[in-house]
């Protein structure tokens, strides 16, 4: 009954921008840490960015600092990833993840493809 639905992926030119959205249902969104992960072909899944509802703390992978911004809207049960100055190296399937504090559980979205052409 917990569902995460990602949207906003697509094909863009290098230097372009995309905004990913993840809509969450079936969970108390305000007591979660939200994260965006990505996985490129032949590579391991990696954490791109996360945001906590308790501290408001944001963290980013070094490869995306200064280019990506994670945010959340608790009223809309949605987390966003604004991606600017996209590079071909950003090409991957991007997954939304929810870590629920109490009870402690995590959930994954189905992924959305981001392709950056050179």
Secondary structure, 3 states (H helix, E strand, C coil): CCEEEEECCEEEECCCCEEEEEEEECCCHHHEEEEEEEECCCCCCEEEEEEECCCCCEEECCCCCCCEEEEEEHHHCEEEEEECCCCHHHCEEEEEEEEECCCCEEEECCCEEEEEEC
